[in-house]
Amino acid sequence: MPELPFVTVVAENLAPLVAGRTVEDVVVRGVSVLKTVEPSIADLRGRQITGVRRRAKLLLLDFTGGLVLVIHLRATAGSAPSRAERGAPPGTSRSCWRSTAGRTST
């Protein structure tokens, strides 16, 4: 479990990298990642990221239309923007989404 200061730093550093970007595609690598069926994870496609914040030790990404993606960073994995041309995300990634400007986040 990540410590609270770590989650705060991740949120603060991720916000300027993703705010204003539009999600082009979402890939979920395991059904255990999803905790909801409605709305579907596919509903993030075409939505703009309006903000990044944290609640306790959870990372929250706000989207247009009122959707919120809740992310638990786990003990060994985080969310790290990377260039799409670098290849597939690391094997520890549970999901991957591509936004405008050719960035892939895992």
Helices and strands as residue ranges (DSSP letters): H 4-18, E 23-28, G 31-33, G 41-44, E 49-55, E 58-63, G 64-66, E 68-72, E 81-83, G 84-86, E 95-99, G 100-102, E 103-105
